[in-house]
Amino acid sequence: MLYYRLIEQHLENQDSVFWDDSHSMSYMELHKAVMGFAKRMEAYVGTGGKDGTVLIVSCSCMDACIAVLSCISLGIRYSVVHETMTAARKKYIIENSNAILVIGQNADWITDPQIPFLNMRDVWDSFLQEPAERKKPVSLEKDAYILYTSGTTELPKGVLAGYGQIAFLVKAINHVLKNSSDDIIWNCLPLAFDYGMYQLFLALDSEASFYISDQPLIPLIPKILAEKAITAFPAVPSLIGMLLKSQLLQRVSGFIRLRYISSTGDTLPVRWIKEMEKSLPGTVVIPMYGITECKRVAVMPLEDKEKKYLGSCGLPLPGVDVVLADAEQPAELIVYGPNVMKGYWKVPEETQKSFGFDEKRKQWYLKTGDLFRQDTEGYLYFVERKSGFIKSNGYRISGREIDAFFIENVSGIYECCTVGVPDPDIGQRIVTVIYGICHMDEVDRQVCLLPAYLRPHKVVILDFELPKTANGKFDKKKIVEMAGKE
């Protein structure tokens, strides 16, 4: 039973291991809060959830974590969604997910008055009023959550996960990251981002302390890392780039006990890995690769510097197998293993395109849609999404390759994103958009060193950050619009 593995087996631990800026709880106190809130939820949805979905409107606080754990304790399917989205997307998710209850801090999120709303702040009333009890086991085959993709289309696809996938992934990732009761994991990522949600599971499973907060202003991050003695810091590449820009880490490096910084969600430039590890001696930067459809595929071993300095995102997780779809590399990565999710919610035709069962291997597999290289030792190197290539003058061009070149060779770049802008004559114009303090003369000199087919038709240097999605990834739709206007 997943809930037992995450919480009930640790109840004798009396330390305060779960906290935000307002509350601090031991495992027993957390268990009581979850049991109390679960009982409050049952009044609305019953045990098992009537095959509906509980929507948890995300905020980075203990309340939202307790709501997630309450759903897990009851075996109810849930979906954590971002607080801010268009009205059309809200309506679609509520209808598509078969929402039977919305949990949040603002009832305005409700688009259907027949769906009940439960305020997250009721967590604390439930905690005070209800006695703790142990829950009956929930099958690992049961549906656990739907996670809606954060793409730029108006109608996102929901990825369906089971409790078995969560249980496997938590153990496998913790095995590689070596999380333990000596760690303090800080999560300032959205819970609607699987990278953020799984930090909660990783901490509870390993008895690591867990601190959750909204992402603070960049200048405050080094101070928080030092004052709260953080040892594990999950981040996205854009956040790491901003931290390097601030140059504040060097000033407090002697007070920071950070064991590792993990990174996923986009490619982490090798130059930034080296600069971060130089700024924080004793801290390991861990590039990883995963997508919502199978959560995590590869993690760089903590002790390995050589491969990550060559641009690798690591080795497949223990128990996960990968193959390249073609002998000629790069080729599409296909993933086999218990990390492969159940498919796309209510989109069987899309599920059939990407998911399948291999009769010989007796395993589920996922066609990732991502192109990789793999070396003779099994290390993976991300190249580009199959759908992400820029098609210009008959060439298929990786914008990430151009980004990596500029970041490696031009100083003062904080963010870089190369996109394809529609052009009636050549298909797409290559436009590189940079945020930084670099000089155009230096950029132009480096452009001349690129092969002719990779040279951007235009480079734009901005004095403000590039637009991003709620998960901290570059919002390429907005960047294409911006590049087309410049």
N, C-alpha and C positions, 0 to 999 in steps of 0.2 A: 504494500500500500504506500503510495507516494507521500501522503500526509504523515504517516508514521516515520518515514525516512527523513523527512524534512524537519519535523518538530517533535513528535511524541517520543522518539528515542533519546531526545536530549533534555527531557524535562528536569532531570536532576542537576543540570547546570544552572547555578544560581546567579551567574554573572549577568550584567546588563550587556546584552549582545546585539540589540536591535534598537536603533535610535535615529531621530531626526532632531531638528532644532527646538522641538517642543516637548518630546517625550523620550523616555528610555525604558526598555523592558527586558526582563529575563525571558528564557524560553517558557517558563510556566505562565508568566504574565501575558506573553504573546499568545500562548495556547488558550488562555481564558478569554482574551479579546476575540480571537478567531471563533471560538465556540459560541460566545455570546452573539456575535454579529451573524454567524451562520444560522442561529435560531431565529434571529430577526428576519433574515432572508427567507427562511422556510415558510414564514407566514404569508409571503407573497408568491413563492414559486413551488413550495412543497419539496419533498425529498426527490432528488434526481432531476429536477428542473423541467419535467413534462416535455422533454425533447426541445426545449427552447434555449435561448442564449441569454446570459446576463451580461449586459454592457457595462463596463467600468470606464467611466470618463476619466482619463488619466490626469493625475497630478503627482509630482514627485514628493510623496509624503508617506508616512506610516499608514495613514488611513487607507490609501489605495492598495498598499501591500496586504493589509489585513483583509480587504475585500477579495483580493485574488486568492489568498490562502483559505478564506471561508468557502469560496466556490470549490476549491480543490478538496476541502474536507467533506463537502457534500456530494462530490462527484458531479457537479453541475458544469456544463459547458459555459465558458465565459469568453469575452473578447474585450481587451483593453484598447481603447481608442483615444486619439488625440482630442484635447479640449477644443481646439480651434480647427474648424473645417467649414466648407461651404454648406449652405442649407440643403442643396441637392444631394451632397455626399452623405450628410447626416440621415436624410430620409431614406436613401438607398441602403445604408448599413443597417438601420433599424429594421427595415423590411426584409433585407436579404438574410440577416442573421437569425430571423425568427425571435426577435428580442421579446423577453417576457418581464424584464425588470431592468431599469437603468439606475446605476449607482454613481453618484457624483456630488459635486458641491453647488451645482447650479441647475435648477429645474428647467431653465430656459432651453436646455439641450433637448428636451423632449419634443418630438414632432407629432406624436400620437398620444392624445390625452387618455387613451384606454390603457396605456402601458404605465404601470406604477413607477414611482421615483422614490429612491431611498437615499437620504443624505449621508455622506461618508462620516460626518461628525457624530452620527448615531453609534459609531464604533465604541466610543468611550462610555456612553450610557449602557450599552450592552455589556461591556467589560465589567462594569460595576454591579450589574444586576444579576448576571447569570453565572451559575457554577460551572466549573470546567468538567468535561466528560470526554471519554474516548469515543472516537467515531468508528463505525463499522468499515471494514476494508472496502475500497473501490477498485474494481478491476482495472489493470493497466491497459486493457483493450478499449476502455471507454474513451469517448471524445473528451479532450481537455479544453482546448481553446481554438478560436478562429483568430488569426492575425491578418488584418487587411494590409495589403501592400501599400506603400506610401508613394506610389507613382504619381505622375502628373495628370493622368486621365481622370475623368469625372467619376468613373465607375471602377473602383479598385477590385482586385480579386482577393478573396479570403483564403488563406492557407489553413487547413484543418490539421491539428496535431492531436495525438493521443497521449494518455498518461505514460505509456510505455516509452514513447520518444523522449519525454522530459526526463524520466528516470535514467535512461541510458546516457543521454547527453550530459546530465549533471555529473554522473560518476566519471565519464570519459574526460570531460574538460577539467574537472578537479584533479584527475590523475596527472594530467600534463602540467597544469599550472601550479600544482602542489599547494593548493590552499589548505590552511589548517586553522586550528583555534588560536594560533599566534598572529593571524592576519586581521587587519581591519580593512574591509572593502568599502570604498566610497563610490556610490552610484549617483551621478548627477545627469544620467541619461533618461529619456522618457521611458516609462514602463510600457508604452505602446510600441516601442522598438524592442524586438526580441533580445537584442544585446543588453538592454537595460533590465528587462524583466528577468532574464536568467541570472543576473547578478544576485538577486534575492535568493534564488534557488541554490546557487553555488555557495553562498554564505551559510545558509541554514544547513545544508548537507554536510559542510566541512566544520561546522561550529565556529566559523570565522565571525567576528563582529561585523555588523552591517550598518553603515551610515548612509542615509538617503537625503538628498536635497535637490532643489532646482539648481541648474547650472549658474554659478555666480559670475560676476564680472571677472574677466581674465586676471586683472591685478590681484584679486582676492584668492585665486586658486593656490598659489605657493604658500600663502599664509595658512590656509585651511589644511593643506597637506602636512605642514609642520605642526600646527597646534593640535590637530586631532590624531597625529601619529599614524596617518594612513600608510598602509603597506601595499595595497593593490588598487590601481586606478585605471578603470576601463575608460577609454577615450576614443574619439574618432579623429581621423587625420587632420581635419580642419581645426579642431581644438588644439592638437599638438603644434600645428603651425603657428597658431596665435600665441601659444605659450612661449615658443622660441622667439617670436617677434618681441615679446615683452621684455626678454632678457632678465627677468626677475628670479628665475630659478637658481642662477648662480649665487645670488645674494643669500639664499636661505638653504643652499644645498647641505650645509653642515648640520642643519636641524631637521632634515627630512629623512625618514626611515623607510622610504618607498622601496619595496622589493621589486615590483614590476609595474609597467604601464602596458596595457594590452591595446591593440588597435584593430579595428575592422570597419566595414561599411564603405571603404574605398581604398585605393592603393596608397600606402604610406611610403613617401620617397625615402630612398636609402640615405640621402644627405641628412634628412631630418632625424632618422634613427641615430646616426652617428653623432649629430649635434646634441640630441637629447641625452644620450648616454655619456657624452663628454661633460654636459652641464650637471648631471647627477651621477657621479661615480658611485657604483654599487647598485644602481637601478638598471634593470634589464627591460628593454623595449621589446614587446612580443607582437610581431605582425601575425594576423590570422586571416582565414578566409571562410566565409559561409554565406548562405542566402536563406531567406525565410523558409523556403521549401524543404530545407534539411538542417536549418539552424547553423551548425558548425561542421566544417569538413576538415580543415587543416589548422594546426597551431604550431608555431615555431618553438622547438624545445628551448628551455630557458638557458641551457649551457651553450647553445650554438650561435656563434657570431658570424662565422665565415659565410654560411648560406644566406643569412638575412642581409648581409652586406653585399651579396650578389643579387638581391631583389626577390628572394624566395619568401613565400608566405607560410612555409612550414611543411610538416609531414601530416598525413591523414591521421585522424584520431584513432586510438586503439579500438579495434572492432569495426572500423570503416574501411572499405576497399574502394579504390578509384581506378578507372581506366580511361584512356584517351580514345575517342571514337575513331581516330584515324592514325595510321603509323606516321604520317607526315605531320610534324608539329609546326605551329600550334594546332591543336584540335580540341573539339568540345570535350569537356570533362563530364564523365558519367560517374555517379556516386552510388555505391551499393552499401546497405547496412541499416541498422535499427534507428539511425538518425533521420531516415527519409520519412517525411510526413505522409499523411493519409491522402493528400491530394487537394484540389481546389474545391472549396465549398460551393455546391450547386452549379458547378461548371464542368460536367463530365467530359465534354469534348476537349476542353483544355487539359484536364487531368490525363486523358488518354495520350495527348501529345507529349507530355513531360514525364509522367510516372508510368511504371510498369513492374511486372513480376518476372524475374528470370527463373525459369523452371530448372535449369541446370544448377544454378547457384542456390536456389531456394531462398532468394532474397528479393526485396523490393529495391528498385533503382530509380534514380532521378537523372534526367538529362538537364544539366544546369543551364545550358545556353551560353556558357562562358568558355572562352578559349584559353588553353593552358599549354605550357611546356612542363615536362617532368624529366628530371635528370636521372642518372643511373642509380642514385641512392634513394630515389623515391620522393625527393623534395619537389614541391609544386611552385610554379611561377605563373602568376596571372598575366594574361596578355590583354584581353579585351572582351567585352560582351559581344556575342555574335551580332546583336542588333545595334551595337554601339559604334561600329565602324563609320567613318566619314567616307563617303564615296565621291571622289573628286578626280575628274579627268581620266576616268577608267581605273583608278587605283582605289584599293580598300585600305584606309589609313587609320591607325590607332591614335586617337587624340591623347591617350595616356602616355604613349611613347614620346610625343612632343612635349607634354607637360613635364615628364621626368627629365628630359634633356635640358629644358630651361631651368628647372629647379636645381639641377646638378651643376650647371655652368654659369648661372647669373646670380650674383649676390643680391640680397634685398627683396627676394620674392617671398611673400607670405602665403599667397594662394594663386593657383594657376589652373585654368580649365580651357581646353581646346575643344571647340565645337564645330559642327558643320552647318553653315547657313545656306538655305536653298538658293540655287543659281540656275537659271534656265539654260545656260550654255554649257556648264561643266558639271552639273549635278549639285555639288555643294562647294562653297568656298570655305577654306580652312581659316578659322579665326581663333586666335589665342587671346584670352582675357586674363589679365594679371592684376592682382592687388599687391602693391608693394611700393618700395622706395627706389627701385632700380631705374636706371637711365635708359632711354630709348636707343641711344647710340650703342650701348653695350648689347642690348637685345638684338639690334640690327646686325651687329658683328657676328653674334651667335647664329642668327638665322642663316647667314651665308655659309655656315659650316654644316648645316643640315643637308641631306640629299635633296635634290631639287623637288622631288615629288612630295616631300614632307614639309617643305617650307610654307608657313602660314601666308595666306594672301594679305592678312592684316593682323597686327598685334595691338591690343588696346590695354593701356596701363591705367588703372583706377586708383583713387586714393581712399576707397572704402571697400568693405568686405563684399565678396560675391554672394548672391542670394543662395539660401539653403532651404532644404525641406525641414520639417519638424524633427527629423532624426539626425540633422547635422550634415547631411550629404548635399553636394552641389545640386541646386535646382536647375537642371540643364535646359528645361523648357524656357525658363526666365532668362537664362544666360544666352540662349540662342536669340531670343527676342531683343535683348540688350545689344548683342553683337551685331544684329542686323540694322540697328538704329545708329550705331556709332559711325 
